[in-house]
Amino acid sequence: MNAKPKLPSSDDVEAIIARHSHREGPLLPILHDLQAEFGHVPQMAVPVLAESLNIGRAEVHGVISFYHDFRDAPAGRHVVKICRAEACQSVGANALADHALAKLGGEWHMTTPNGNITVEPVYCLGLCACGPAIMVDGQLEGRVDAARMDEILSECGA
């Protein structure tokens, strides 16, 4: 289970930046540390990063939005990633994803209103022979059908 992230302050952001100021190309390591610390990359960190690294806010935003693992809001207590790659699609991943999203009443990247589950697409989990594959809080599971997905979502508090 993911711990509830603390609220960021500019001092926290500047401390993370300082830990990486000696590096060449420190933006990605800083973004990873921000996400690890707060559960997302806080919007208030963007101008601080841009000024500290002498780059534009648009460049910082572009990097955050390019890498799908960076979030701009905290995830739910449980993160369910559903593989969207061709091997999993060929054995029912699209139907599984549609089922999960319908059950939760939302869309990709949504977090349930109770804050328990965030659902995200992922484009290969490396379980191609065991599709459809999902990852729940970092744990892989293969050959997931609608019934098993219902069990998992229920266990996560859907």
C-alpha positions in Angstrom: 0.0 0.0 0.0 1.3 3.5 -0.9 1.8 5.8 2.0 0.0 9.1 2.0 2.5 11.7 0.5 3.3 14.8 2.5 2.5 18.3 1.1 5.4 19.9 -0.7 7.0 23.2 0.2 9.4 25.3 -1.8 12.1 24.5 0.8 11.6 20.7 0.2 11.8 21.3 -3.6 15.0 23.3 -3.2 16.6 20.7 -0.9 15.9 18.0 -3.6 17.4 20.3 -6.3 20.5 20.9 -4.1 21.1 17.2 -3.8 21.5 17.0 -7.6 23.1 20.4 -8.4 26.5 18.7 -8.9 25.2 16.5 -11.7 25.2 17.2 -15.4 21.6 17.0 -16.7 19.9 16.8 -13.2 16.3 17.3 -14.3 15.2 13.7 -14.5 16.9 12.6 -11.2 15.2 15.6 -9.5 11.8 14.8 -11.0 12.2 11.2 -9.8 13.1 12.4 -6.3 10.1 14.8 -6.2 7.8 12.0 -7.3 9.2 9.6 -4.7 8.9 12.3 -2.0 5.5 13.6 -2.7 3.8 10.9 -4.8 3.7 13.3 -7.8 5.6 16.2 -9.3 3.9 19.2 -7.7 2.9 22.0 -10.0 4.5 24.5 -7.6 7.9 22.8 -8.3 7.9 23.7 -12.0 8.9 27.4 -11.7 11.4 26.6 -9.0 13.0 23.9 -11.2 13.0 26.1 -14.2 14.7 29.0 -12.4 17.2 26.8 -10.6 18.2 24.9 -13.7 18.1 28.0 -16.0 15.6 26.4 -18.3 12.1 27.3 -19.4 8.9 26.2 -17.5 7.7 24.8 -20.8 10.8 22.5 -21.0 10.2 21.2 -17.5 6.5 20.6 -18.2 7.5 18.9 -21.5 9.7 16.4 -19.7 7.1 15.7 -17.0 4.3 15.1 -19.6 6.6 13.1 -21.9 7.4 10.4 -19.4 4.2 8.6 -18.4 5.4 7.6 -15.0 5.5 11.2 -13.7 2.2 12.3 -12.2 0.9 15.8 -11.7 -1.4 14.7 -8.9 -1.0 12.0 -6.2 -2.0 8.5 -7.2 -4.5 6.4 -5.3 -3.5 4.1 -2.5 -3.2 1.3 -5.1 -2.0 1.7 -8.6 -3.4 -0.8 -11.2 -1.5 -0.8 -14.5 -3.1 -2.7 -17.4 -0.8 -3.8 -20.3 -1.9 -2.3 -23.6 0.8 -3.9 -25.8 -0.1 -6.0 -28.8 0.6 -9.4 -27.2 -1.8 -8.7 -24.3 -4.3 -7.1 -26.7 -4.4 -10.3 -28.7 -5.6 -12.3 -25.7 -8.2 -9.8 -24.4 -6.5 -6.9 -22.7 -8.8 -4.4 -24.4 -11.9 -6.1 -23.1 -10.2 -6.4 -19.7 -9.4 -2.7 -19.6 -12.9 -1.7 -20.7 -14.3 -4.0 -18.0 -12.0 -2.5 -15.2 -12.7 1.1 -16.3 -16.5 0.5 -16.5 -16.4 -1.1 -13.0 -14.6 1.9 -11.6 -16.7 4.4 -13.5 -13.8 6.3 -15.0 -11.1 6.7 -17.6 -7.3 6.0 -17.8 -5.3 7.9 -15.2 -8.4 8.4 -13.0 -8.4 7.9 -9.3 -11.5 6.5 -7.7 -13.4 9.1 -5.6 -12.5 7.2 -2.4 -8.8 7.6 -3.3 -8.2 3.9 -3.3 -7.3 3.1 -6.9 -5.6 4.8 -9.8 -5.8 3.0 -13.2 -3.0 3.5 -15.8 -2.2 2.0 -19.1 1.3 0.5 -19.6 2.8 -0.6 -22.9 4.5 -3.8 -21.9 5.1 -5.5 -18.6 7.2 -8.3 -20.0 4.7 -11.0 -19.4 3.8 -11.4 -23.1 3.3 -15.2 -22.8 0.9 -14.7 -19.9 -1.4 -12.0 -21.1 -3.5 -10.2 -20.3 -1.0 -8.9 -17.8 -1.5 -6.3 -15.1 0.7 -4.8 -12.3 -0.8 -3.9 -8.9 1.4 -1.8 -6.6 4.5 -3.1 -8.4 3.4 -6.8 -8.4 2.9 -8.5 -11.7 0.0 -10.8 -12.4 -0.7 -12.7 -15.7 -3.6 -14.3 -17.4 -6.0 -11.9 -15.7 -9.7 -12.3 -16.7 -12.7 -10.2 -15.8 -13.4 -12.3 -12.7 -9.9 -12.0 -11.4 -9.9 -8.3 -12.2 -13.0 -7.9 -10.1 -11.3 -9.7 -7.2 -8.3 -7.5 -7.4 -10.3 -4.3 -7.6 -12.4 -5.4 -4.6 -9.2 -6.2 -2.6 -8.0 -2.7 -3.4 -11.2 -1.1 -2.1 -13.2 -0.5 -5.3 
